[in-house]
Every structure is written in structure tokens, then in C-alpha cells.
């Protein structure tokens, strides 16, 4: 029987217990089905003004480090899911501001990231349909 030193035995034991961190899956719904929001101009509508909404999401520091490591090795990271969620919330918030007979066109999006937060800013032109 082969004798294994205590040091080698501990290395083997710790390797077998380690869990590898895999990146998140991109399974968020990226499709918002509506004819009331568009990135282009809207015909047959009277311009009422500009609408701006902002949505924010916190970033867990440990999760951010894990994402960086996963991305370093070519694995899918968690960032995409966080970005997708904050964008979806922002578009739903924008949509919720519409009243009957209104549409929003010329939508512009700006994503801002700090160490702890992701912000999604949406800006669009509000049209009253004739």
C-alpha cells in the first residue's frame, strides 16, 4: 500500500471538495411585445414632450469578482443577467407611464455602471396619436 503524506492527502481532499464557479445562463426574456415603444420616429402623432426613466440594480461585490474570473476563463459571466433585468425593468417602467392613445418613439438608452450599481436610463419622445 502506497503511503501518502498528510500534506498530499489534504491537497487531494480539498481538490475533490472544491466547487467550480460557472457563469450564469442568459435565460432572461429580452423581448417586450408592444407597438407603443419604438427607437424610431412615430408618424401621425403629435409630440407631447420627452419622458425619462431610470432603473437601478445593485451589484454584489463577490459576485462581480466571480464574474470577472469566469469571464477570464471564457465562461459565461453573471453580468448579462443583471444588465438584462435592469433593462427590462426600465422598459416596463417607461411603458407604465403611457396613457391611452400615447406612444413613445426615438428611445435612447444609456447604461451606467459604478462599483456597486448598474443604472439604465431611457429617454424618449412622447406622442399623442391622432
C-alpha positions as CSV (number, residue, x, y, z in Angstrom):
1,X,0.0,0.0,0.0
2,X,1.3,3.4,-1.0
3,X,1.8,5.8,1.8
4,X,0.5,9.3,1.3
5,X,1.9,12.2,3.3
6,X,-0.6,14.3,5.3
7,X,0.2,17.3,3.1
8,X,-0.6,15.4,-0.1
9,X,-3.7,13.9,1.4
10,X,-5.0,17.4,2.4
11,X,-4.4,18.7,-1.2
12,X,-6.3,15.8,-2.6
13,X,-9.2,16.1,-0.2
14,X,-9.5,19.9,-0.8
15,X,-9.5,19.5,-4.6
16,X,-12.3,17.0,-4.5
17,X,-14.4,19.2,-2.4
18,X,-13.9,22.4,-4.4
19,X,-16.9,23.5,-6.5
20,X,-16.1,25.3,-9.7
21,X,-18.0,28.5,-10.4
22,X,-19.8,28.6,-13.6
23,X,-21.2,31.7,-15.3
24,X,-24.9,32.4,-15.3
25,X,-27.2,31.5,-18.2
26,X,-28.8,34.0,-20.4
27,X,-32.3,32.9,-20.0
28,X,-34.0,36.2,-19.3
29,X,-36.8,37.4,-21.6
30,X,-35.3,40.1,-23.9
31,X,-38.5,40.6,-25.9
32,X,-41.1,43.2,-24.9
33,X,-44.0,42.8,-27.3
34,X,-45.7,46.2,-27.9
35,X,-46.4,48.6,-30.7
36,X,-46.3,51.6,-28.3
37,X,-42.5,51.8,-27.9
38,X,-40.0,52.3,-30.8
39,X,-36.5,53.5,-31.4
40,X,-37.6,55.4,-34.5
41,X,-40.0,58.4,-35.0
42,X,-43.7,57.9,-34.9
43,X,-45.9,59.2,-37.8
44,X,-49.4,60.6,-37.3
45,X,-48.7,61.6,-33.8
46,X,-48.5,65.0,-32.0
47,X,-45.3,65.4,-29.9
48,X,-46.3,66.0,-26.3
49,X,-42.8,66.0,-24.8
50,X,-39.9,63.9,-23.5
51,X,-40.1,61.1,-21.0
52,X,-37.1,60.0,-19.0
53,X,-36.9,57.0,-16.6
54,X,-34.1,55.4,-14.6
55,X,-33.8,52.0,-13.1
56,X,-31.0,50.7,-10.9
57,X,-29.7,47.4,-9.7
58,X,-27.1,46.6,-7.0
59,X,-24.0,44.6,-7.8
60,X,-22.8,42.1,-5.2
61,X,-19.0,42.6,-4.8
62,X,-18.3,38.9,-4.5
63,X,-20.4,38.1,-7.5
64,X,-18.6,40.8,-9.5
65,X,-15.3,39.2,-8.7
66,X,-16.6,35.8,-9.6
67,X,-17.9,37.1,-12.9
68,X,-14.5,38.6,-13.7
69,X,-12.8,35.3,-13.0
70,X,-15.4,33.3,-15.0
71,X,-15.0,35.8,-18.0
72,X,-11.3,35.5,-17.8
73,X,-11.5,31.8,-18.5
74,X,-14.1,32.1,-21.2
75,X,-17.1,31.1,-19.1
76,X,-20.4,33.0,-19.3
77,X,-20.5,35.6,-16.6
78,X,-23.3,36.8,-14.4
79,X,-23.2,40.4,-15.7
80,X,-25.5,39.8,-18.6
81,X,-28.4,38.6,-16.4
82,X,-28.1,41.7,-14.1
83,X,-27.9,44.0,-17.2
84,X,-30.9,42.3,-18.8
85,X,-33.0,42.5,-15.7
86,X,-32.3,46.2,-15.1
87,X,-33.1,47.0,-18.8
88,X,-36.3,45.0,-18.7
89,X,-37.4,46.9,-15.6
90,X,-36.6,50.2,-17.2
91,X,-38.6,49.4,-20.3
92,X,-41.6,48.2,-18.2
93,X,-41.3,51.4,-16.2
94,X,-41.3,53.5,-19.4
95,X,-44.3,51.6,-20.7
96,X,-46.2,52.1,-17.5
97,X,-46.0,55.9,-17.9
98,X,-48.0,55.8,-21.1
99,X,-51.6,56.9,-21.1
100,X,-54.3,55.8,-23.6
101,X,-53.5,56.9,-27.2
102,X,-49.9,57.6,-26.4
103,X,-46.7,56.1,-27.9
104,X,-43.0,56.7,-27.2
105,X,-40.6,57.0,-30.1
106,X,-36.9,57.9,-30.6
107,X,-36.0,55.9,-27.5
108,X,-32.4,56.2,-26.4
109,X,-30.7,54.0,-23.7
110,X,-27.7,54.7,-21.6
111,X,-26.2,52.2,-19.2
112,X,-24.0,53.5,-16.4
113,X,-22.1,51.2,-14.1
114,X,-20.4,52.1,-10.8
115,X,-18.6,49.7,-8.4
116,X,-21.9,48.8,-6.7
117,X,-24.7,49.8,-9.0
118,X,-25.9,49.5,-12.6
119,X,-28.2,52.3,-13.9
120,X,-30.3,52.1,-17.0
121,X,-31.5,55.4,-18.3
122,X,-34.2,55.6,-21.0
123,X,-35.2,58.7,-22.8
124,X,-37.9,59.0,-25.5
125,X,-40.3,61.3,-27.2
126,X,-44.0,61.0,-26.2
127,X,-46.6,61.2,-29.0
128,X,-50.3,61.6,-28.7
129,X,-51.8,59.6,-31.5
130,X,-54.4,61.4,-33.7
